[in-house]
Amino acid sequence: MDTSERRALSMLCDELPALRALCAVEPEEKRSLLSRIETEARTRGPILELLGELLGTGVTGTERGLGAGLPGAGAGRADEESFGCPDHACDRVADTVPAGPVPRCQITGLPMRRR
């Protein structure tokens, strides 16, 4: 997987709950496209172009559009425990409260690995 796709997968996983909520009130076309993106992401297929289509950005702008255009990113996360992608497919890092539940991958549903 190339670096751009890896970054896009990381951002998608991090922002997926918010993206699902946004698409839930959109027309069926957008919901279907998000479903297609999730399917591709689960199989670790290319998603960058599909994300660009969903977000209305070009391939080079998708990374910025995804990370900056959706709510949920920002401060307020504990950093005592860090978890990473269960199969090392992306660079997402999830921080939890100490002794909190292990976060799950938003794409596969698998528990994330301790870093």
C-alpha positions in Angstrom: 0.0 0.0 0.0 1.5 3.4 -1.0 1.9 6.2 1.5 -1.0 8.3 0.3 -3.4 5.3 0.6 -2.0 4.4 4.0 -2.6 8.0 5.3 -6.1 8.0 3.8 -6.9 4.7 5.5 -5.6 6.1 8.8 -7.8 9.2 8.5 -10.8 7.2 7.4 -10.6 4.9 10.3 -10.2 7.8 12.7 -13.1 9.8 11.3 -15.5 7.0 10.2 -18.1 7.4 13.0 -18.4 11.1 12.1 -18.4 10.4 8.4 -21.2 7.8 8.9 -23.2 10.3 10.8 -22.8 12.9 8.1 -23.7 10.5 5.3 -26.7 9.2 7.2 -28.6 12.4 6.3 -27.3 12.5 2.7 -29.0 11.0 -0.4 -28.7 7.3 -1.1 -25.9 7.9 -3.6 -23.6 9.2 -0.8 -24.5 6.4 1.6 -23.8 3.8 -1.1 -20.4 5.4 -1.9 -19.5 5.4 1.8 -20.4 1.7 1.9 -18.2 1.0 -1.1 -15.3 2.9 0.5 -15.7 0.8 3.7 -15.8 -2.4 1.7 -12.6 -1.4 -0.2 -10.9 -0.4 3.1 -11.8 -3.7 4.7 -10.0 -5.6 1.9 -7.2 -3.0 2.0 -8.0 -1.9 -1.5 -7.5 1.7 -2.8 -9.8 4.3 -1.3 -8.2 7.6 -2.1 -10.1 8.2 -5.3 -13.4 7.1 -3.8 -12.9 9.4 -0.8 -12.2 12.3 -3.2 -15.5 11.5 -4.9 -17.3 11.4 -1.6 -15.8 14.6 -0.2 -15.7 16.5 -3.5 -12.0 16.9 -3.6 -9.2 15.8 -6.0 -7.0 12.9 -5.2 -4.3 15.2 -3.9 -6.7 17.1 -1.7 -8.5 14.1 -0.2 -6.1 13.7 2.7 -6.6 17.3 3.8 -10.3 17.2 3.2 -10.9 14.2 5.2 -8.8 15.2 8.2 -9.9 18.8 8.3 -13.4 18.6 7.0 -15.0 16.3 9.6 -15.7 16.9 13.2 -14.0 14.8 15.9 -10.4 15.5 15.3 -8.5 17.4 17.9 -7.3 17.5 21.5 -9.0 15.9 24.5 -7.6 12.4 24.2 -5.6 10.7 26.9 -2.1 9.6 25.9 -1.3 7.1 28.7 -2.2 4.1 26.5 -1.8 4.0 22.7 -3.1 1.5 20.3 -2.5 1.0 16.6 -4.0 -0.7 13.6 -4.5 -4.4 14.2 -2.9 -5.5 10.9 -0.5 -2.6 10.5 -2.4 -1.4 7.4 -2.6 2.2 8.6 -0.9 4.6 10.9 -3.9 5.5 13.1 -3.1 5.8 16.8 -6.0 5.6 19.2 -5.5 6.9 22.8 -7.7 5.7 25.6 -8.2 6.6 29.2 -5.9 4.5 31.5 -7.4 1.0 32.0 -10.2 1.8 29.6 -11.5 -0.5 26.9 -9.3 -1.4 24.0 -10.4 0.6 21.0 -11.5 -1.3 17.9 -10.6 -0.7 14.3 -13.5 1.3 12.7 -13.0 -0.6 9.4 -12.6 -4.2 10.5 -14.1 -4.2 14.0 -11.0 -6.0 15.3 -9.4 -4.8 18.6 -6.4 -2.5 18.0 -2.9 -3.6 19.1 -1.1 -2.0 22.0 1.8 0.2 20.8 
